[in-house]
Amino acid sequence: MLVTAPQPSAEELPQYYQSEDYISHTDSKKSIIDRLYQVVKAIMLKRKIRLLETFYPQKGNILDIGAGTGDFLKAAQKSGWKIHGVEPNEKARKVAENKNISLNKDSEKFHEGQFEVITLWHVLEHIPDLKNQIAELERLLKKDGVLIIAVPNFKSHDAKYYKEFWAAYDVPRHLWHFSKNAIEILFGAAGFELIKTLPLKFDSYYVSLLSEKNKSGKSNFLKAFQIGWMSNLKAYSSGEYSSLIYILKKKASK
């Protein structure tokens, strides 16, 4: 596990999310990269719904933490889930409201064991108080519930290739940088068991595209595709994809 140092204070952190380039809070379609992001997001929304229904087919209450502009929750609602969301960014919450998705600023109002499924899609790396957040997840999840977490993986080929230009480091917004071992140890200490690890294969291409721009100032689509493809190819045997999804459950009581 890597740690961003120094980290912004709680007062400083919000300013790093005010940029129009931070697409997770804007639904922007201005640039080619923005439009590619939105196309891939639409594809991934369907896959995410299939994924959570594979691990919890009964449906029920779902909590999405770091819900952004609410698209995942809207897709879950259409599929029959009772949706709840947390999003600290006011601008993103207002965008979600325009889609009839009401989001909370924090999770304090939710009661113990309320949710069958909790999801954090590329959110855990943003949370300042990691220990308390993991404890809160344990509080909110039902005994037989499923926790789904997606985060970048700094041990991937694209991370090693781009080094300090790797877009998924995204400092200082990303405060923590996880490996598979780090996730298993952190959540194991909080009473969770890692059930399965799955790849997010599109991420290697998108992250490589952003990383090329960081490195050279140009998008370099062909080069980014080559690095993304190679990253996925190497990960086929190593398991070290650019981003990984972790499926966790509470450990069975003795």
VEXGUTI-187660 format. One record per residue: residue number from 1; residue in one letter; x, y, z of N, C-alpha, C in turn. Coordinates in steps of 0.02 Angstrom, whole numbers, plus 50000, padded with zeros to 5 digits. Layout:
N
NUM | a | X | Y | Z | X | Y | Z | X | Y | Z;
...
This chain:
254
1 | m | 50042 | 49941 | 50000 | 50000 | 50000 | 50000 | 50044 | 50062 | 50000;
2 | l | 50027 | 50110 | 49958 | 50062 | 50173 | 49955 | 50017 | 50228 | 49983;
3 | v | 50049 | 50279 | 50011 | 50012 | 50333 | 50043 | 50035 | 50400 | 50014;
4 | t | 49988 | 50442 | 49994 | 50005 | 50509 | 49970 | 50030 | 50551 | 50029;
5 | a | 50088 | 50581 | 50021 | 50116 | 50622 | 50075 | 50153 | 50682 | 50044;
6 | p | 50139 | 50742 | 50069 | 50088 | 50757 | 50120 | 50018 | 50754 | 50092;
7 | q | 49969 | 50742 | 50135 | 49900 | 50742 | 50114 | 49868 | 50809 | 50127;
8 | p | 49821 | 50831 | 50084 | 49786 | 50894 | 50097 | 49745 | 50889 | 50161;
9 | s | 49737 | 50945 | 50194 | 49694 | 50947 | 50253 | 49621 | 50941 | 50233;
10 | a | 49577 | 50929 | 50281 | 49506 | 50923 | 50267 | 49478 | 50987 | 50235;
11 | e | 49507 | 51044 | 50253 | 49486 | 51109 | 50225 | 49511 | 51117 | 50153;
12 | e | 49570 | 51091 | 50139 | 49600 | 51099 | 50072 | 49572 | 51051 | 50020;
13 | l | 49553 | 50992 | 50042 | 49536 | 50938 | 49995 | 49481 | 50955 | 49946;
14 | p | 49425 | 50988 | 49967 | 49371 | 51002 | 49919 | 49392 | 51041 | 49857;
15 | q | 49442 | 51084 | 49863 | 49461 | 51126 | 49806 | 49487 | 51084 | 49747;
16 | y | 49512 | 51024 | 49761 | 49540 | 50982 | 49708 | 49486 | 50947 | 49668;
17 | y | 49423 | 50954 | 49690 | 49367 | 50924 | 49653 | 49326 | 50976 | 49616;
18 | q | 49348 | 51038 | 49616 | 49310 | 51092 | 49585 | 49322 | 51099 | 49510;
19 | s | 49373 | 51066 | 49484 | 49390 | 51071 | 49414 | 49336 | 51042 | 49369;
20 | e | 49324 | 51075 | 49313 | 49277 | 51049 | 49262 | 49304 | 50985 | 49231;
21 | d | 49369 | 50974 | 49237 | 49400 | 50913 | 49210 | 49386 | 50852 | 49252;
22 | y | 49359 | 50862 | 49313 | 49344 | 50804 | 49356 | 49276 | 50777 | 49336;
23 | i | 49278 | 50731 | 49288 | 49218 | 50709 | 49252 | 49168 | 50672 | 49296;
24 | s | 49190 | 50640 | 49349 | 49145 | 50602 | 49393 | 49092 | 50646 | 49425;
25 | h | 49104 | 50711 | 49428 | 49057 | 50757 | 49460 | 49021 | 50802 | 49410;
26 | t | 49033 | 50792 | 49345 | 49005 | 50839 | 49297 | 48964 | 50809 | 49241;
27 | d | 48973 | 50745 | 49225 | 48941 | 50713 | 49167 | 48962 | 50748 | 49102;
28 | s | 49022 | 50776 | 49101 | 49045 | 50814 | 49043 | 49052 | 50770 | 48980;
29 | k | 49038 | 50800 | 48922 | 49048 | 50766 | 48857 | 49084 | 50813 | 48809;
30 | k | 49125 | 50857 | 48837 | 49156 | 50910 | 48796 | 49211 | 50883 | 48751;
31 | s | 49256 | 50843 | 48779 | 49314 | 50819 | 48740 | 49302 | 50747 | 48716;
32 | i | 49347 | 50724 | 48672 | 49343 | 50655 | 48647 | 49350 | 50606 | 48706;
33 | i | 49397 | 50622 | 48751 | 49408 | 50579 | 48809 | 49346 | 50577 | 48853;
34 | d | 49313 | 50635 | 48861 | 49251 | 50637 | 48901 | 49198 | 50592 | 48869;
35 | r | 49191 | 50596 | 48803 | 49140 | 50556 | 48769 | 49156 | 50482 | 48772;
36 | l | 49219 | 50465 | 48767 | 49239 | 50395 | 48775 | 49222 | 50370 | 48845;
37 | y | 49236 | 50412 | 48895 | 49220 | 50395 | 48964 | 49146 | 50380 | 48972;
38 | q | 49103 | 50421 | 48942 | 49031 | 50413 | 48950 | 49007 | 50349 | 48914;
39 | v | 49037 | 50333 | 48857 | 49018 | 50272 | 48821 | 49036 | 50211 | 48863;
40 | v | 49098 | 50210 | 48889 | 49120 | 50153 | 48929 | 49079 | 50149 | 48993;
41 | k | 49062 | 50207 | 49023 | 49022 | 50207 | 49084 | 48955 | 50174 | 49072;
42 | a | 48923 | 50188 | 49016 | 48858 | 50158 | 49000 | 48864 | 50082 | 48995;
43 | i | 48918 | 50058 | 48964 | 48929 | 49986 | 48959 | 48941 | 49955 | 49028;
44 | m | 48981 | 49990 | 49067 | 49000 | 49963 | 49133 | 48941 | 49964 | 49182;
45 | l | 48895 | 50011 | 49174 | 48836 | 50012 | 49219 | 48798 | 49946 | 49214;
46 | k | 48788 | 49922 | 49154 | 48753 | 49858 | 49144 | 48792 | 49800 | 49176;
47 | r | 48858 | 49802 | 49167 | 48899 | 49748 | 49195 | 48900 | 49750 | 49272;
48 | k | 48900 | 49810 | 49299 | 48899 | 49817 | 49372 | 48834 | 49790 | 49402;
49 | i | 48779 | 49803 | 49369 | 48714 | 49777 | 49393 | 48714 | 49701 | 49390;
50 | r | 48739 | 49673 | 49336 | 48743 | 49600 | 49331 | 48788 | 49571 | 49385;
51 | l | 48843 | 49606 | 49399 | 48890 | 49584 | 49449 | 48858 | 49581 | 49518;
52 | l | 48826 | 49635 | 49539 | 48798 | 49636 | 49607 | 48741 | 49586 | 49613;
53 | e | 48704 | 49574 | 49558 | 48649 | 49526 | 49561 | 48674 | 49454 | 49557;
54 | t | 48735 | 49445 | 49535 | 48767 | 49379 | 49538 | 48782 | 49360 | 49610;
55 | f | 48806 | 49409 | 49648 | 48827 | 49396 | 49717 | 48771 | 49408 | 49767;
56 | y | 48717 | 49443 | 49747 | 48659 | 49451 | 49791 | 48596 | 49452 | 49747;
57 | p | 48574 | 49394 | 49723 | 48518 | 49391 | 49675 | 48451 | 49411 | 49704;
58 | q | 48444 | 49410 | 49772 | 48379 | 49426 | 49802 | 48360 | 49499 | 49796;
59 | k | 48408 | 49542 | 49781 | 48400 | 49615 | 49780 | 48382 | 49639 | 49850;
60 | g | 48366 | 49702 | 49857 | 48353 | 49731 | 49923 | 48379 | 49802 | 49927;
61 | n | 48406 | 49821 | 49985 | 48432 | 49889 | 49996 | 48505 | 49892 | 49975;
62 | i | 48521 | 49940 | 49933 | 48590 | 49950 | 49912 | 48611 | 50021 | 49930;
63 | l | 48672 | 50027 | 49955 | 48703 | 50092 | 49971 | 48764 | 50101 | 49927;
64 | d | 48765 | 50155 | 49888 | 48823 | 50172 | 49847 | 48858 | 50232 | 49879;
65 | i | 48919 | 50222 | 49903 | 48957 | 50276 | 49935 | 49002 | 50308 | 49882;
66 | g | 49001 | 50375 | 49881 | 49036 | 50410 | 49827 | 48996 | 50403 | 49763;
67 | a | 48931 | 50416 | 49767 | 48886 | 50401 | 49712 | 48892 | 50448 | 49652;
68 | g | 48932 | 50500 | 49658 | 48942 | 50546 | 49602 | 48878 | 50577 | 49579;
69 | t | 48863 | 50570 | 49514 | 48803 | 50601 | 49486 | 48745 | 50552 | 49482;
70 | g | 48751 | 50494 | 49514 | 48694 | 50450 | 49526 | 48677 | 50399 | 49473;
71 | d | 48718 | 50392 | 49421 | 48700 | 50347 | 49366 | 48697 | 50274 | 49387;
72 | f | 48743 | 50252 | 49429 | 48742 | 50182 | 49450 | 48678 | 50168 | 49490;
73 | l | 48661 | 50213 | 49536 | 48600 | 50202 | 49576 | 48537 | 50204 | 49533;
74 | k | 48537 | 50246 | 49482 | 48479 | 50248 | 49437 | 48471 | 50182 | 49401;
75 | a | 48527 | 50152 | 49379 | 48525 | 50087 | 49346 | 48503 | 50033 | 49395;
76 | a | 48526 | 50036 | 49457 | 48506 | 49988 | 49508 | 48432 | 49993 | 49524;
77 | q | 48407 | 50055 | 49526 | 48335 | 50066 | 49539 | 48292 | 50035 | 49484;
78 | k | 48313 | 50044 | 49422 | 48277 | 50015 | 49365 | 48276 | 49939 | 49369;
79 | s | 48328 | 49911 | 49401 | 48332 | 49838 | 49406 | 48295 | 49811 | 49467;
80 | g | 48265 | 49856 | 49507 | 48223 | 49833 | 49562 | 48253 | 49840 | 49631;
81 | w | 48311 | 49873 | 49637 | 48342 | 49884 | 49703 | 48312 | 49945 | 49737;
82 | k | 48312 | 49944 | 49804 | 48295 | 50002 | 49844 | 48360 | 50041 | 49855;
83 | i | 48364 | 50100 | 49826 | 48428 | 50134 | 49821 | 48438 | 50188 | 49875;
84 | h | 48501 | 50194 | 49896 | 48523 | 50246 | 49943 | 48594 | 50265 | 49922;
85 | g | 48611 | 50328 | 49931 | 48678 | 50349 | 49909 | 48707 | 50403 | 49953;
86 | v | 48774 | 50404 | 49954 | 48812 | 50455 | 49990 | 48858 | 50489 | 49940;
87 | e | 48856 | 50555 | 49939 | 48901 | 50594 | 49897 | 48916 | 50661 | 49931;
88 | p | 48978 | 50671 | 49954 | 48994 | 50733 | 49990 | 48997 | 50795 | 49947;
89 | n | 49005 | 50786 | 49881 | 49012 | 50844 | 49837 | 48944 | 50873 | 49818;
90 | e | 48933 | 50935 | 49836 | 48868 | 50967 | 49826 | 48850 | 50972 | 49752;
91 | k | 48898 | 50989 | 49711 | 48886 | 50996 | 49639 | 48862 | 50930 | 49609;
92 | a | 48894 | 50876 | 49627 | 48874 | 50810 | 49602 | 48805 | 50791 | 49627;
93 | r | 48789 | 50807 | 49690 | 48723 | 50792 | 49717 | 48668 | 50828 | 49678;
94 | k | 48682 | 50890 | 49658 | 48632 | 50928 | 49620 | 48621 | 50898 | 49551;
95 | v | 48674 | 50873 | 49520 | 48667 | 50839 | 49455 | 48624 | 50777 | 49463;
96 | a | 48636 | 50740 | 49518 | 48597 | 50679 | 49532 | 48523 | 50696 | 49544;
97 | e | 48510 | 50752 | 49578 | 48441 | 50773 | 49592 | 48402 | 50784 | 49528;
98 | n | 48437 | 50809 | 49476 | 48404 | 50819 | 49411 | 48385 | 50753 | 49378;
99 | k | 48412 | 50698 | 49403 | 48394 | 50631 | 49378 | 48346 | 50596 | 49427;
100 | n | 48320 | 50636 | 49475 | 48275 | 50610 | 49527 | 48309 | 50559 | 49572;
101 | i | 48373 | 50569 | 49583 | 48412 | 50528 | 49630 | 48433 | 50572 | 49688;
102 | s | 48406 | 50557 | 49747 | 48422 | 50596 | 49807 | 48481 | 50564 | 49845;
103 | l | 48533 | 50603 | 49856 | 48593 | 50578 | 49889 | 48605 | 50614 | 49956;
104 | n | 48632 | 50577 | 50003 | 48649 | 50606 | 50068 | 48722 | 50630 | 50068;
105 | k | 48736 | 50679 | 50110 | 48804 | 50704 | 50115 | 48850 | 50654 | 50150;
106 | d | 48822 | 50616 | 50198 | 48861 | 50566 | 50235 | 48815 | 50507 | 50253;
107 | s | 48842 | 50459 | 50289 | 48804 | 50397 | 50304 | 48778 | 50394 | 50376;
108 | e | 48781 | 50449 | 50412 | 48764 | 50449 | 50484 | 48691 | 50428 | 50497;
109 | k | 48646 | 50445 | 50453 | 48574 | 50432 | 50466 | 48554 | 50359 | 50456;
110 | f | 48596 | 50320 | 50424 | 48580 | 50251 | 50410 | 48592 | 50208 | 50473;
111 | h | 48550 | 50157 | 50481 | 48555 | 50117 | 50542 | 48596 | 50053 | 50531;
112 | e | 48615 | 50023 | 50586 | 48658 | 49964 | 50585 | 48625 | 49907 | 50546;
113 | g | 48664 | 49875 | 50503 | 48640 | 49817 | 50465 | 48584 | 49832 | 50416;
114 | q | 48583 | 49893 | 50389 | 48527 | 49914 | 50346 | 48532 | 49887 | 50275;
115 | f | 48593 | 49871 | 50252 | 48602 | 49860 | 50180 | 48624 | 49789 | 50163;
116 | e | 48592 | 49762 | 50111 | 48612 | 49697 | 50084 | 48677 | 49704 | 50044;
117 | v | 48684 | 49760 | 50009 | 48743 | 49772 | 49968 | 48767 | 49844 | 49978;
118 | i | 48833 | 49852 | 49986 | 48864 | 49919 | 49986 | 48917 | 49920 | 49932;
119 | t | 48918 | 49973 | 49893 | 48967 | 49979 | 49839 | 49008 | 50043 | 49846;
120 | l | 49071 | 50038 | 49827 | 49115 | 50096 | 49822 | 49154 | 50088 | 49757;
121 | w | 49133 | 50124 | 49705 | 49165 | 50119 | 49639 | 49218 | 50174 | 49633;
122 | h | 49280 | 50156 | 49640 | 49335 | 50204 | 49638 | 49324 | 50262 | 49687;
123 | v | 49312 | 50244 | 49749 | 49297 | 50293 | 49801 | 49343 | 50285 | 49862;
124 | l | 49360 | 50224 | 49880 | 49398 | 50212 | 49941 | 49464 | 50250 | 49942;
125 | e | 49494 | 50259 | 49884 | 49559 | 50294 | 49880 | 49552 | 50369 | 49894;
126 | h | 49491 | 50394 | 49896 | 49479 | 50466 | 49908 | 49464 | 50482 | 49981;
127 | i | 49451 | 50432 | 50022 | 49424 | 50444 | 50089 | 49479 | 50457 | 50140;
128 | p | 49478 | 50516 | 50173 | 49533 | 50534 | 50219 | 49540 | 50486 | 50278;
129 | d | 49485 | 50471 | 50312 | 49488 | 50429 | 50372 | 49471 | 50357 | 50354;
130 | l | 49521 | 50322 | 50330 | 49511 | 50255 | 50303 | 49486 | 50206 | 50356;
131 | k | 49516 | 50209 | 50415 | 49499 | 50162 | 50469 | 49426 | 50170 | 50490;
132 | n | 49404 | 50232 | 50500 | 49335 | 50243 | 50520 | 49285 | 50226 | 50465;
133 | q | 49305 | 50237 | 50402 | 49261 | 50220 | 50347 | 49250 | 50145 | 50343;
134 | i | 49303 | 50106 | 50351 | 49296 | 50033 | 50350 | 49253 | 50009 | 50407;
135 | a | 49261 | 50039 | 50466 | 49218 | 50022 | 50523 | 49145 | 50040 | 50509;
136 | e | 49133 | 50095 | 50474 | 49065 | 50114 | 50457 | 49034 | 50065 | 50407;
137 | l | 49074 | 50040 | 50361 | 49049 | 49990 | 50314 | 49028 | 49927 | 50351;
138 | e | 49068 | 49908 | 50400 | 49052 | 49849 | 50441 | 48987 | 49860 | 50479;
139 | r | 48976 | 49921 | 50503 | 48915 | 49937 | 50541 | 48853 | 49934 | 50497;
140 | l | 48858 | 49958 | 50437 | 48800 | 49966 | 50393 | 48780 | 49902 | 50356;
141 | l | 48828 | 49858 | 50345 | 48814 | 49798 | 50304 | 48780 | 49744 | 50345;
142 | k | 48730 | 49713 | 50315 | 48696 | 49657 | 50347 | 48744 | 49599 | 50358;
143 | k | 48726 | 49555 | 50403 | 48769 | 49498 | 50421 | 48787 | 49456 | 50360;
144 | d | 48738 | 49446 | 50315 | 48750 | 49406 | 50255 | 48758 | 49450 | 50193;
145 | g | 48771 | 49515 | 50203 | 48776 | 49562 | 50147 | 48841 | 49556 | 50108;
146 | v | 48843 | 49594 | 50053 | 48900 | 49594 | 50008 | 48928 | 49664 | 50002;
147 | l | 48993 | 49670 | 50009 | 49029 | 49733 | 50000 | 49069 | 49729 | 49935;
148 | i | 49058 | 49778 | 49890 | 49093 | 49778 | 49826 | 49134 | 49842 | 49820;
149 | i | 49200 | 49833 | 49812 | 49246 | 49891 | 49810 | 49288 | 49886 | 49747;
150 | a | 49292 | 49941 | 49710 | 49337 | 49945 | 49652 | 49388 | 50000 | 49663;
151 | v | 49451 | 49984 | 49653 | 49505 | 50033 | 49662 | 49560 | 50021 | 49610;
152 | p | 49600 | 50072 | 49594 | 49658 | 50061 | 49550 | 49709 | 50016 | 49584;
153 | n | 49750 | 49985 | 49542 | 49801 | 49938 | 49566 | 49870 | 49961 | 49543;
154 | f | 49910 | 49987 | 49589 | 49975 | 50015 | 49571 | 50027 | 49962 | 49551;
155 | k | 50008 | 49899 | 49556 | 50053 | 49845 | 49536 | 50040 | 49822 | 49464;
156 | s | 49996 | 49856 | 49429 | 49981 | 49839 | 49360 | 50037 | 49859 | 49313;
157 | h | 50036 | 49831 | 49253 | 50088 | 49847 | 49204 | 50085 | 49921 | 49183;
158 | d | 50025 | 49948 | 49173 | 50020 | 50018 | 49152 | 50046 | 50065 | 49206;
159 | a | 50035 | 50047 | 49270 | 50063 | 50088 | 49324 | 50139 | 50087 | 49324;
160 | k | 50167 | 50028 | 49313 | 50240 | 50021 | 49312 | 50270 | 50056 | 49251;
161 | y | 50234 | 50055 | 49195 | 50259 | 50086 | 49134 | 50259 | 50163 | 49140;
162 | y | 50203 | 50191 | 49163 | 50197 | 50264 | 49165 | 50229 | 50295 | 49227;
163 | k | 50239 | 50256 | 49279 | 50272 | 50280 | 49340 | 50237 | 50342 | 49366;
164 | e | 50274 | 50397 | 49375 | 50244 | 50457 | 49406 | 50191 | 50489 | 49362;
165 | f | 50186 | 50470 | 49298 | 50136 | 50498 | 49254 | 50072 | 50456 | 49253;
166 | w | 50071 | 50401 | 49290 | 50012 | 50358 | 49291 | 49952 | 50396 | 49318;
167 | a | 49900 | 50402 | 49278 | 49843 | 50444 | 49294 | 49805 | 50421 | 49355;
168 | a | 49807 | 50356 | 49369 | 49768 | 50330 | 49426 | 49801 | 50344 | 49493;
169 | y | 49862 | 50371 | 49494 | 49888 | 50398 | 49558 | 49848 | 50460 | 49578;
170 | d | 49832 | 50503 | 49529 | 49787 | 50560 | 49538 | 49796 | 50596 | 49605;
171 | v | 49858 | 50610 | 49623 | 49870 | 50647 | 49685 | 49854 | 50720 | 49673;
172 | p | 49828 | 50756 | 49725 | 49817 | 50732 | 49793 | 49746 | 50705 | 49806;
173 | r | 49705 | 50699 | 49753 | 49637 | 50673 | 49765 | 49638 | 50601 | 49790;
174 | h | 49684 | 50561 | 49762 | 49692 | 50492 | 49787 | 49741 | 50493 | 49845;
175 | l | 49716 | 50476 | 49903 | 49757 | 50480 | 49964 | 49792 | 50413 | 49978;
176 | w | 49763 | 50358 | 49953 | 49789 | 50291 | 49965 | 49793 | 50254 | 49899;
177 | h | 49840 | 50208 | 49894 | 49852 | 50170 | 49833 | 49859 | 50097 | 49852;
178 | f | 49810 | 50056 | 49829 | 49803 | 49989 | 49857 | 49831 | 49934 | 49812;
179 | s | 49855 | 49882 | 49844 | 49870 | 49819 | 49811 | 49819 | 49768 | 49836;
180 | k | 49819 | 49709 | 49805 | 49774 | 49656 | 49828 | 49788 | 49637 | 49901;
181 | n | 49851 | 49632 | 49919 | 49869 | 49615 | 49988 | 49844 | 49667 | 50037;
182 | a | 49850 | 49731 | 50018 | 49828 | 49785 | 50062 | 49754 | 49780 | 50077;
183 | i | 49714 | 49769 | 50025 | 49641 | 49763 | 50034 | 49625 | 49704 | 50080;
184 | e | 49657 | 49648 | 50069 | 49642 | 49588 | 50109 | 49661 | 49599 | 50182;
185 | i | 49717 | 49632 | 50194 | 49740 | 49644 | 50263 | 49696 | 49696 | 50298;
186 | l | 49683 | 49752 | 50264 | 49643 | 49806 | 50294 | 49573 | 49782 | 50313;
187 | f | 49541 | 49748 | 50267 | 49472 | 49727 | 50279 | 49469 | 49664 | 50322;
188 | g | 49520 | 49622 | 50318 | 49523 | 49564 | 50362 | 49526 | 49585 | 50435;
189 | a | 49563 | 49638 | 50449 | 49569 | 49663 | 50518 | 49502 | 49691 | 50543;
190 | a | 49458 | 49710 | 50497 | 49393 | 49739 | 50516 | 49337 | 49687 | 50514;
191 | g | 49354 | 49624 | 50505 | 49304 | 49572 | 50508 | 49274 | 49551 | 50442;
192 | f | 49309 | 49568 | 50386 | 49285 | 49550 | 50320 | 49328 | 49494 | 50290;
193 | e | 49298 | 49456 | 50246 | 49332 | 49403 | 50210 | 49329 | 49419 | 50135;
194 | l | 49386 | 49416 | 50101 | 49388 | 49427 | 50029 | 49363 | 49364 | 49994;
195 | i | 49308 | 49371 | 49957 | 49276 | 49314 | 49924 | 49302 | 49304 | 49853;
196 | k | 49310 | 49360 | 49818 | 49330 | 49356 | 49748 | 49361 | 49422 | 49725;
197 | t | 49408 | 49417 | 49678 | 49438 | 49476 | 49647 | 49425 | 49472 | 49572;
198 | l | 49401 | 49527 | 49543 | 49383 | 49529 | 49472 | 49416 | 49589 | 49438;
199 | p | 49430 | 49585 | 49373 | 49462 | 49640 | 49338 | 49413 | 49692 | 49311;
200 | l | 49438 | 49753 | 49303 | 49404 | 49805 | 49265 | 49448 | 49818 | 49204;
201 | k | 49437 | 49781 | 49151 | 49483 | 49781 | 49094 | 49483 | 49846 | 49054;
202 | f | 49426 | 49881 | 49052 | 49424 | 49944 | 49015 | 49470 | 49996 | 49046;
203 | d | 49481 | 49991 | 49111 | 49519 | 50043 | 49147 | 49590 | 50050 | 49120;
204 | s | 49620 | 49995 | 49099 | 49690 | 49999 | 49075 | 49695 | 50045 | 49014;
205 | y | 49644 | 50044 | 48971 | 49645 | 50086 | 48911 | 49632 | 50159 | 48929;
206 | y | 49582 | 50170 | 48970 | 49564 | 50239 | 48989 | 49620 | 50272 | 49029;
207 | v | 49647 | 50234 | 49078 | 49701 | 50262 | 49119 | 49764 | 50274 | 49077;
208 | s | 49778 | 50229 | 49030 | 49836 | 50239 | 48986 | 49827 | 50300 | 48943;
209 | l | 49766 | 50312 | 48921 | 49752 | 50372 | 48880 | 49766 | 50436 | 48919;
210 | l | 49742 | 50438 | 48981 | 49755 | 50496 | 49024 | 49829 | 50501 | 49042;
211 | s | 49861 | 50445 | 49051 | 49932 | 50444 | 49070 | 49976 | 50470 | 49013;
212 | e | 49957 | 50451 | 48951 | 49994 | 50477 | 48893 | 49990 | 50553 | 48890;
213 | k | 49931 | 50579 | 48906 | 49923 | 50652 | 48906 | 49964 | 50684 | 48962;
214 | n | 49967 | 50651 | 49020 | 50009 | 50675 | 49075 | 50083 | 50677 | 49054;
215 | k | 50103 | 50625 | 49019 | 50174 | 50615 | 49003 | 50197 | 50660 | 48946;
216 | s | 50156 | 50666 | 48894 | 50179 | 50701 | 48833 | 50139 | 50763 | 48815;
217 | g | 50082 | 50772 | 48849 | 50038 | 50828 | 48833 | 49992 | 50812 | 48775;
218 | k | 49996 | 50751 | 48748 | 49954 | 50730 | 48692 | 49918 | 50665 | 48711;
219 | s | 49862 | 50653 | 48677 | 49822 | 50594 | 48694 | 49856 | 50529 | 48670;
220 | n | 49887 | 50530 | 48611 | 49922 | 50470 | 48585 | 49879 | 50407 | 48591;
221 | f | 49823 | 50407 | 48556 | 49775 | 50352 | 48562 | 49806 | 50284 | 48547;
222 | l | 49845 | 50279 | 48494 | 49874 | 50215 | 48474 | 49921 | 50188 | 48528;
223 | k | 49965 | 50232 | 48553 | 50013 | 50211 | 48605 | 49975 | 50191 | 48669;
224 | a | 49925 | 50230 | 48687 | 49886 | 50215 | 48747 | 49851 | 50147 | 48740;
225 | f | 49824 | 50133 | 48681 | 49792 | 50068 | 48669 | 49842 | 50011 | 48676;
226 | q | 49902 | 50021 | 48649 | 49953 | 49969 | 48653 | 49972 | 49954 | 48725;
227 | i | 49981 | 50007 | 48765 | 49999 | 49996 | 48836 | 49942 | 49965 | 48874;
228 | g | 49881 | 49988 | 48860 | 49822 | 49959 | 48894 | 49814 | 49885 | 48876;
229 | w | 49823 | 49869 | 48813 | 49817 | 49799 | 48791 | 49871 | 49756 | 48823;
230 | m | 49932 | 49781 | 48825 | 49987 | 49744 | 48855 | 49975 | 49734 | 48930;
231 | s | 49948 | 49785 | 48963 | 49934 | 49780 | 49034 | 49884 | 49724 | 49048;
232 | n | 49831 | 49721 | 49007 | 49781 | 49667 | 49016 | 49811 | 49599 | 48999;
233 | l | 49854 | 49596 | 48949 | 49885 | 49533 | 48929 | 49929 | 49506 | 48986;
234 | k | 49969 | 49549 | 49015 | 50012 | 49528 | 49070 | 49971 | 49509 | 49131;
235 | a | 49916 | 49545 | 49141 | 49874 | 49531 | 49200 | 49836 | 49465 | 49194;
236 | y | 49830 | 49440 | 49133 | 49795 | 49377 | 49123 | 49827 | 49321 | 49164;
237 | s | 49894 | 49325 | 49171 | 49929 | 49274 | 49211 | 49944 | 49298 | 49281;
238 | s | 49958 | 49363 | 49289 | 49978 | 49389 | 49355 | 49918 | 49409 | 49398;
239 | g | 49862 | 49425 | 49367 | 49803 | 49450 | 49403 | 49807 | 49524 | 49421;
240 | e | 49862 | 49557 | 49401 | 49873 | 49627 | 49419 | 49845 | 49674 | 49365;
241 | y | 49779 | 49678 | 49362 | 49746 | 49723 | 49314 | 49751 | 49796 | 49338;
242 | s | 49739 | 49842 | 49292 | 49745 | 49914 | 49308 | 49699 | 49934 | 49365;
243 | s | 49639 | 49907 | 49366 | 49592 | 49916 | 49422 | 49561 | 49848 | 49438;
244 | l | 49545 | 49840 | 49502 | 49517 | 49776 | 49524 | 49453 | 49787 | 49565;
245 | i | 49408 | 49740 | 49558 | 49347 | 49739 | 49599 | 49356 | 49686 | 49653;
246 | y | 49342 | 49705 | 49715 | 49347 | 49658 | 49771 | 49277 | 49644 | 49798;
247 | i | 49260 | 49580 | 49803 | 49197 | 49559 | 49832 | 49212 | 49534 | 49903;
248 | l | 49182 | 49565 | 49953 | 49195 | 49548 | 50022 | 49131 | 49533 | 50060;
249 | k | 49136 | 49490 | 50109 | 49081 | 49476 | 50154 | 49107 | 49476 | 50226;
250 | k | 49060 | 49483 | 50273 | 49080 | 49479 | 50343 | 49101 | 49407 | 50359;
251 | k | 49153 | 49401 | 50400 | 49174 | 49335 | 50422 | 49120 | 49303 | 50464;
252 | a | 49112 | 49238 | 50454 | 49062 | 49201 | 50493 | 49082 | 49201 | 50566;
253 | s | 49034 | 49213 | 50610 | 49047 | 49211 | 50683 | 49059 | 49140 | 50705;
254 | k | 49105 | 49132 | 50752 | 49121 | 49066 | 50779 | 49067 | 49044 | 50828;
